Amino acid sequence: MSEPIPEIELTVAFRGYDRHQVQSLIERISSGAVTAVEARAELARIDMVLRGYKKSEVTQAVDRLLGDR
């Protein structure tokens, strides 16, 4: 059994995507409707502006969120 995922809050702006598109992606990831590989590929296509975070910290947070999916 895997450990519970710690709650992490990142301040993120998604350029070129409306709120519905972003919310839909988050719901699909949360529900396990996509594999980790599919989620990472989709996230790579989104132009994200991460304010106040190192890229390595964000990558680690996403990896923890996706876990074993």
Buried (B, 14 or more C-beta within 10 A) or exposed (E): EEEEEEEEEBEEEBEEBEEEEBEEBEEBBEEEEBEBEBBBEEEEEBEBEBEEEEEEEBEEBBEEBBEEE
